[in-house]
């Protein structure tokens, strides 16, 4: 189930979307504590992206997101989701791109 984007922090979402678009990402979502709205100041931001590039590029995007958001980021690809967690992650995902 994909929930509406307005449920999450708009400033945070805008920064994420800007960076992802700059890297040509066309599909992305947030899951975890930010999607559930139970985050705190130490929570990381869990982001899913559709990505077919290199691991080096993926790491670069993750580092850019961390720097911009000033918090830890867990950047996963849809193909790389652990099959044991996939159902839960996709259920709470909020699509941002």
mmCIF file of the C-alpha atoms, coordinates in Angstrom:
data_MODEL
# 
_entry.id   MODEL 
# 
loop_
_atom_site.group_PDB 
_atom_site.id 
_atom_site.type_symbol 
_atom_site.label_atom_id 
_atom_site.label_alt_id 
_atom_site.label_comp_id 
_atom_site.label_asym_id 
_atom_site.label_entity_id 
_atom_site.label_seq_id 
_atom_site.pdbx_PDB_ins_code 
_atom_site.Cartn_x 
_atom_site.Cartn_y 
_atom_site.Cartn_z 
_atom_site.occupancy 
_atom_site.B_iso_or_equiv 
_atom_site.pdbx_formal_charge 
_atom_site.auth_seq_id 
_atom_site.auth_comp_id 
_atom_site.auth_asym_id 
_atom_site.auth_atom_id 
_atom_site.pdbx_PDB_model_num 
ATOM 1  C CA . UNK A 1 1  ? 0.000  0.000   0.000   1.00 0.00 ? 1  UNK A CA 1 
ATOM 2  C CA . UNK A 1 2  ? 1.453  3.355   -1.012  1.00 0.00 ? 2  UNK A CA 1 
ATOM 3  C CA . UNK A 1 3  ? 0.455  6.223   1.252   1.00 0.00 ? 3  UNK A CA 1 
ATOM 4  C CA . UNK A 1 4  ? 0.331  9.901   0.402   1.00 0.00 ? 4  UNK A CA 1 
ATOM 5  C CA . UNK A 1 5  ? 3.493  11.946  0.471   1.00 0.00 ? 5  UNK A CA 1 
ATOM 6  C CA . UNK A 1 6  ? 1.930  14.708  2.612   1.00 0.00 ? 6  UNK A CA 1 
ATOM 7  C CA . UNK A 1 7  ? 2.137  12.486  5.695   1.00 0.00 ? 7  UNK A CA 1 
ATOM 8  C CA . UNK A 1 8  ? 5.899  12.936  6.045   1.00 0.00 ? 8  UNK A CA 1 
ATOM 9  C CA . UNK A 1 9  ? 8.201  15.891  6.663   1.00 0.00 ? 9  UNK A CA 1 
ATOM 10 C CA . UNK A 1 10 ? 7.929  18.021  3.510   1.00 0.00 ? 10 UNK A CA 1 
ATOM 11 C CA . UNK A 1 11 ? 11.302 19.747  3.932   1.00 0.00 ? 11 UNK A CA 1 
ATOM 12 C CA . UNK A 1 12 ? 13.091 16.418  4.320   1.00 0.00 ? 12 UNK A CA 1 
ATOM 13 C CA . UNK A 1 13 ? 11.222 14.961  1.350   1.00 0.00 ? 13 UNK A CA 1 
ATOM 14 C CA . UNK A 1 14 ? 12.051 17.955  -0.843  1.00 0.00 ? 14 UNK A CA 1 
ATOM 15 C CA . UNK A 1 15 ? 15.778 17.591  -0.130  1.00 0.00 ? 15 UNK A CA 1 
ATOM 16 C CA . UNK A 1 16 ? 15.691 13.853  -0.846  1.00 0.00 ? 16 UNK A CA 1 
ATOM 17 C CA . UNK A 1 17 ? 13.733 14.269  -4.082  1.00 0.00 ? 17 UNK A CA 1 
ATOM 18 C CA . UNK A 1 18 ? 16.058 17.019  -5.319  1.00 0.00 ? 18 UNK A CA 1 
ATOM 19 C CA . UNK A 1 19 ? 19.148 14.837  -4.824  1.00 0.00 ? 19 UNK A CA 1 
ATOM 20 C CA . UNK A 1 20 ? 17.569 11.710  -6.280  1.00 0.00 ? 20 UNK A CA 1 
ATOM 21 C CA . UNK A 1 21 ? 16.308 13.545  -9.369  1.00 0.00 ? 21 UNK A CA 1 
ATOM 22 C CA . UNK A 1 22 ? 19.767 15.007  -9.928  1.00 0.00 ? 22 UNK A CA 1 
ATOM 23 C CA . UNK A 1 23 ? 21.047 11.422  -10.080 1.00 0.00 ? 23 UNK A CA 1 
ATOM 24 C CA . UNK A 1 24 ? 18.341 10.322  -12.514 1.00 0.00 ? 24 UNK A CA 1 
ATOM 25 C CA . UNK A 1 25 ? 16.324 8.306   -9.985  1.00 0.00 ? 25 UNK A CA 1 
ATOM 26 C CA . UNK A 1 26 ? 12.730 7.983   -11.187 1.00 0.00 ? 26 UNK A CA 1 
ATOM 27 C CA . UNK A 1 27 ? 11.175 5.849   -8.429  1.00 0.00 ? 27 UNK A CA 1 
ATOM 28 C CA . UNK A 1 28 ? 11.749 6.200   -4.689  1.00 0.00 ? 28 UNK A CA 1 
ATOM 29 C CA . UNK A 1 29 ? 10.035 5.736   -1.360  1.00 0.00 ? 29 UNK A CA 1 
ATOM 30 C CA . UNK A 1 30 ? 10.613 6.229   2.342   1.00 0.00 ? 30 UNK A CA 1 
ATOM 31 C CA . UNK A 1 31 ? 9.973  3.491   4.883   1.00 0.00 ? 31 UNK A CA 1 
ATOM 32 C CA . UNK A 1 32 ? 10.816 2.886   8.524   1.00 0.00 ? 32 UNK A CA 1 
ATOM 33 C CA . UNK A 1 33 ? 10.397 5.403   11.340  1.00 0.00 ? 33 UNK A CA 1 
ATOM 34 C CA . UNK A 1 34 ? 9.869  8.401   9.045   1.00 0.00 ? 34 UNK A CA 1 
ATOM 35 C CA . UNK A 1 35 ? 7.096  6.615   7.159   1.00 0.00 ? 35 UNK A CA 1 
ATOM 36 C CA . UNK A 1 36 ? 5.513  5.490   10.434  1.00 0.00 ? 36 UNK A CA 1 
ATOM 37 C CA . UNK A 1 37 ? 5.953  8.976   11.927  1.00 0.00 ? 37 UNK A CA 1 
ATOM 38 C CA . UNK A 1 38 ? 7.623  7.580   15.045  1.00 0.00 ? 38 UNK A CA 1 
ATOM 39 C CA . UNK A 1 39 ? 11.094 9.007   14.395  1.00 0.00 ? 39 UNK A CA 1 
ATOM 40 C CA . UNK A 1 40 ? 13.266 11.002  16.785  1.00 0.00 ? 40 UNK A CA 1 
ATOM 41 C CA . UNK A 1 41 ? 16.342 13.194  16.344  1.00 0.00 ? 41 UNK A CA 1 
ATOM 42 C CA . UNK A 1 42 ? 18.629 10.131  16.209  1.00 0.00 ? 42 UNK A CA 1 
ATOM 43 C CA . UNK A 1 43 ? 16.551 8.149   13.704  1.00 0.00 ? 43 UNK A CA 1 
ATOM 44 C CA . UNK A 1 44 ? 18.037 7.350   10.331  1.00 0.00 ? 44 UNK A CA 1 
ATOM 45 C CA . UNK A 1 45 ? 16.121 7.901   7.103   1.00 0.00 ? 45 UNK A CA 1 
ATOM 46 C CA . UNK A 1 46 ? 15.305 4.680   5.240   1.00 0.00 ? 46 UNK A CA 1 
ATOM 47 C CA . UNK A 1 47 ? 15.009 5.223   1.486   1.00 0.00 ? 47 UNK A CA 1 
ATOM 48 C CA . UNK A 1 48 ? 14.187 2.785   -1.316  1.00 0.00 ? 48 UNK A CA 1 
ATOM 49 C CA . UNK A 1 49 ? 15.168 3.577   -4.887  1.00 0.00 ? 49 UNK A CA 1 
ATOM 50 C CA . UNK A 1 50 ? 14.918 1.943   -8.272  1.00 0.00 ? 50 UNK A CA 1 
ATOM 51 C CA . UNK A 1 51 ? 18.544 1.897   -9.378  1.00 0.00 ? 51 UNK A CA 1 
ATOM 52 C CA . UNK A 1 52 ? 20.601 -0.036  -11.887 1.00 0.00 ? 52 UNK A CA 1 
ATOM 53 C CA . UNK A 1 53 ? 23.920 1.800   -11.589 1.00 0.00 ? 53 UNK A CA 1 
ATOM 54 C CA . UNK A 1 54 ? 27.157 0.859   -9.901  1.00 0.00 ? 54 UNK A CA 1 
ATOM 55 C CA . UNK A 1 55 ? 27.664 0.246   -6.196  1.00 0.00 ? 55 UNK A CA 1 
ATOM 56 C CA . UNK A 1 56 ? 30.112 3.148   -6.132  1.00 0.00 ? 56 UNK A CA 1 
ATOM 57 C CA . UNK A 1 57 ? 27.439 5.508   -7.480  1.00 0.00 ? 57 UNK A CA 1 
ATOM 58 C CA . UNK A 1 58 ? 24.908 4.188   -4.954  1.00 0.00 ? 58 UNK A CA 1 
ATOM 59 C CA . UNK A 1 59 ? 27.332 4.856   -2.094  1.00 0.00 ? 59 UNK A CA 1 
ATOM 60 C CA . UNK A 1 60 ? 27.958 8.349   -3.466  1.00 0.00 ? 60 UNK A CA 1 
ATOM 61 C CA . UNK A 1 61 ? 24.233 9.102   -3.489  1.00 0.00 ? 61 UNK A CA 1 
ATOM 62 C CA . UNK A 1 62 ? 23.910 7.812   0.070   1.00 0.00 ? 62 UNK A CA 1 
ATOM 63 C CA . UNK A 1 63 ? 26.787 10.035  1.240   1.00 0.00 ? 63 UNK A CA 1 
ATOM 64 C CA . UNK A 1 64 ? 25.281 13.064  -0.485  1.00 0.00 ? 64 UNK A CA 1 
ATOM 65 C CA . UNK A 1 65 ? 21.934 12.396  1.213   1.00 0.00 ? 65 UNK A CA 1 
ATOM 66 C CA . UNK A 1 66 ? 23.616 12.030  4.632   1.00 0.00 ? 66 UNK A CA 1 
ATOM 67 C CA . UNK A 1 67 ? 25.437 15.330  4.200   1.00 0.00 ? 67 UNK A CA 1 
ATOM 68 C CA . UNK A 1 68 ? 22.348 17.207  3.021   1.00 0.00 ? 68 UNK A CA 1 
ATOM 69 C CA . UNK A 1 69 ? 19.963 15.761  5.625   1.00 0.00 ? 69 UNK A CA 1 
ATOM 70 C CA . UNK A 1 70 ? 22.520 15.884  8.468   1.00 0.00 ? 70 UNK A CA 1 
ATOM 71 C CA . UNK A 1 71 ? 21.514 12.421  9.611   1.00 0.00 ? 71 UNK A CA 1 
ATOM 72 C CA . UNK A 1 72 ? 22.244 8.800   8.817   1.00 0.00 ? 72 UNK A CA 1 
ATOM 73 C CA . UNK A 1 73 ? 20.609 7.383   5.711   1.00 0.00 ? 73 UNK A CA 1 
ATOM 74 C CA . UNK A 1 74 ? 19.960 3.753   4.820   1.00 0.00 ? 74 UNK A CA 1 
ATOM 75 C CA . UNK A 1 75 ? 19.661 3.669   1.025   1.00 0.00 ? 75 UNK A CA 1 
ATOM 76 C CA . UNK A 1 76 ? 18.305 0.425   -0.437  1.00 0.00 ? 76 UNK A CA 1 
ATOM 77 C CA . UNK A 1 77 ? 17.315 -0.645  -3.908  1.00 0.00 ? 77 UNK A CA 1 
ATOM 78 C CA . UNK A 1 78 ? 14.003 -2.353  -4.610  1.00 0.00 ? 78 UNK A CA 1 
ATOM 79 C CA . UNK A 1 79 ? 15.947 -5.316  -6.010  1.00 0.00 ? 79 UNK A CA 1 
ATOM 80 C CA . UNK A 1 80 ? 18.134 -5.478  -2.916  1.00 0.00 ? 80 UNK A CA 1 
ATOM 81 C CA . UNK A 1 81 ? 15.407 -5.691  -0.267  1.00 0.00 ? 81 UNK A CA 1 
ATOM 82 C CA . UNK A 1 82 ? 15.875 -8.690  2.006   1.00 0.00 ? 82 UNK A CA 1 
ATOM 83 C CA . UNK A 1 83 ? 13.111 -11.132 1.041   1.00 0.00 ? 83 UNK A CA 1 
ATOM 84 C CA . UNK A 1 84 ? 12.269 -11.716 4.723   1.00 0.00 ? 84 UNK A CA 1 
ATOM 85 C CA . UNK A 1 85 ? 11.579 -7.997  5.229   1.00 0.00 ? 85 UNK A CA 1 
ATOM 86 C CA . UNK A 1 86 ? 10.176 -7.125  1.809   1.00 0.00 ? 86 UNK A CA 1 
ATOM 87 C CA . UNK A 1 87 ? 6.466  -7.406  2.653   1.00 0.00 ? 87 UNK A CA 1 
ATOM 88 C CA . UNK A 1 88 ? 6.771  -5.197  5.756   1.00 0.00 ? 88 UNK A CA 1 
ATOM 89 C CA . UNK A 1 89 ? 8.954  -2.606  4.015   1.00 0.00 ? 89 UNK A CA 1 
ATOM 90 C CA . UNK A 1 90 ? 6.675  -2.294  0.985   1.00 0.00 ? 90 UNK A CA 1 
ATOM 91 C CA . UNK A 1 91 ? 3.582  -2.088  3.212   1.00 0.00 ? 91 UNK A CA 1 
ATOM 92 C CA . UNK A 1 92 ? 4.887  0.948   5.088   1.00 0.00 ? 92 UNK A CA 1 
ATOM 93 C CA . UNK A 1 93 ? 6.565  2.602   2.100   1.00 0.00 ? 93 UNK A CA 1 
ATOM 94 C CA . UNK A 1 94 ? 5.525  6.151   1.217   1.00 0.00 ? 94 UNK A CA 1 
ATOM 95 C CA . UNK A 1 95 ? 6.311  6.865   -2.411  1.00 0.00 ? 95 UNK A CA 1 
ATOM 96 C CA . UNK A 1 96 ? 8.107  10.194  -2.940  1.00 0.00 ? 96 UNK A CA 1 
ATOM 97 C CA . UNK A 1 97 ? 9.058  9.771   -6.606  1.00 0.00 ? 97 UNK A CA 1 
# 
